[in-house]
Amino acid sequence: LFNAGNVALKDKVKSHVEQLQPVLTGADAQLVVLARLESFVRERPELSKKLMAVLKSMYDLELIEEEAILAWHAQKPADDVGAGVRKDTQALVDWLKNASDEEDEDEEDEDGDE
C-alpha cells in the first residue's frame, strides 16, 4: 500500500478492497487494523506521512469508519513514533470532525424546518 505516490495510493487501496473488506467488519476489527498500520509505520517511520493518505482512502472506500479513526487517534501513543503518526494524521482527524459538525448542523436545520 505504501509503495505508491499519494495520488496513486487511493488506487492502490482500491485494488485491495476485496481482501480488506472481510477483515474490517466492525469497530474492533478496524481499531486492530489501525494499530497494525501504526506498528508498521513504527518499523518504517519514513512512511508516517503517507499514512494519512492511506487512511483517507480507506475512509473514502468505506473500509474504515470515522468513529474508528477518531477513537484510534485519541488513544495515547506508545512512543515518539506514535505521537508523530498522530501529528501526521491530525489534518484528517480535523477534517472528519469538521465534516461531522457540519452534518450535525445540517440535521438541526432540517429538524427546524419541519
Secondary structure as a PSIPRED ss2 file (coil, helix, strand):
# PSIPRED VFORMAT (PSIPRED V4.0)

   1 L C   1.000  0.000  0.000
   2 F C   1.000  0.000  0.000
   3 N C   1.000  0.000  0.000
   4 A C   1.000  0.000  0.000
   5 G C   1.000  0.000  0.000
   6 N H   0.000  1.000  0.000
   7 V H   0.000  1.000  0.000
   8 A H   0.000  1.000  0.000
   9 L H   0.000  1.000  0.000
  10 K H   0.000  1.000  0.000
  11 D H   0.000  1.000  0.000
  12 K H   0.000  1.000  0.000
  13 V H   0.000  1.000  0.000
  14 K H   0.000  1.000  0.000
  15 S C   1.000  0.000  0.000
  16 H C   1.000  0.000  0.000
  17 V H   0.000  1.000  0.000
  18 E H   0.000  1.000  0.000
  19 Q H   0.000  1.000  0.000
  20 L H   0.000  1.000  0.000
  21 Q C   1.000  0.000  0.000
  22 P C   1.000  0.000  0.000
  23 V C   1.000  0.000  0.000
  24 L C   1.000  0.000  0.000
  25 T C   1.000  0.000  0.000
  26 G C   1.000  0.000  0.000
  27 A H   0.000  1.000  0.000
  28 D H   0.000  1.000  0.000
  29 A H   0.000  1.000  0.000
  30 Q H   0.000  1.000  0.000
  31 L H   0.000  1.000  0.000
  32 V H   0.000  1.000  0.000
  33 V H   0.000  1.000  0.000
  34 L H   0.000  1.000  0.000
  35 A H   0.000  1.000  0.000
  36 R H   0.000  1.000  0.000
  37 L H   0.000  1.000  0.000
  38 E H   0.000  1.000  0.000
  39 S H   0.000  1.000  0.000
  40 F H   0.000  1.000  0.000
  41 V H   0.000  1.000  0.000
  42 R H   0.000  1.000  0.000
  43 E H   0.000  1.000  0.000
  44 R C   1.000  0.000  0.000
  45 P H   0.000  1.000  0.000
  46 E H   0.000  1.000  0.000
  47 L H   0.000  1.000  0.000
  48 S H   0.000  1.000  0.000
  49 K H   0.000  1.000  0.000
  50 K H   0.000  1.000  0.000
  51 L H   0.000  1.000  0.000
  52 M H   0.000  1.000  0.000
  53 A H   0.000  1.000  0.000
  54 V H   0.000  1.000  0.000
  55 L H   0.000  1.000  0.000
  56 K H   0.000  1.000  0.000
  57 S H   0.000  1.000  0.000
  58 M H   0.000  1.000  0.000
  59 Y H   0.000  1.000  0.000
  60 D H   0.000  1.000  0.000
  61 L C   1.000  0.000  0.000
  62 E C   1.000  0.000  0.000
  63 L C   1.000  0.000  0.000
  64 I C   1.000  0.000  0.000
  65 E C   1.000  0.000  0.000
  66 E H   0.000  1.000  0.000
  67 E H   0.000  1.000  0.000
  68 A H   0.000  1.000  0.000
  69 I H   0.000  1.000  0.000
  70 L H   0.000  1.000  0.000
  71 A H   0.000  1.000  0.000
  72 W H   0.000  1.000  0.000
  73 H H   0.000  1.000  0.000
  74 A H   0.000  1.000  0.000
  75 Q C   1.000  0.000  0.000
  76 K C   1.000  0.000  0.000
  77 P C   1.000  0.000  0.000
  78 A C   1.000  0.000  0.000
  79 D C   1.000  0.000  0.000
  80 D H   0.000  1.000  0.000
  81 V H   0.000  1.000  0.000
  82 G H   0.000  1.000  0.000
  83 A H   0.000  1.000  0.000
  84 G H   0.000  1.000  0.000
  85 V H   0.000  1.000  0.000
  86 R H   0.000  1.000  0.000
  87 K H   0.000  1.000  0.000
  88 D H   0.000  1.000  0.000
  89 T C   1.000  0.000  0.000
  90 Q H   0.000  1.000  0.000
  91 A H   0.000  1.000  0.000
  92 L H   0.000  1.000  0.000
  93 V H   0.000  1.000  0.000
  94 D H   0.000  1.000  0.000
  95 W H   0.000  1.000  0.000
  96 L H   0.000  1.000  0.000
  97 K H   0.000  1.000  0.000
  98 N H   0.000  1.000  0.000
  99 A H   0.000  1.000  0.000
 100 S H   0.000  1.000  0.000
 101 D H   0.000  1.000  0.000
 102 E H   0.000  1.000  0.000
 103 E H   0.000  1.000  0.000
 104 D H   0.000  1.000  0.000
 105 E H   0.000  1.000  0.000
 106 D H   0.000  1.000  0.000
 107 E H   0.000  1.000  0.000
 108 E H   0.000  1.000  0.000
 109 D H   0.000  1.000  0.000
 110 E H   0.000  1.000  0.000
 111 D H   0.000  1.000  0.000
 112 G H   0.000  1.000  0.000
 113 D H   0.000  1.000  0.000
 114 E C   1.000  0.000  0.000
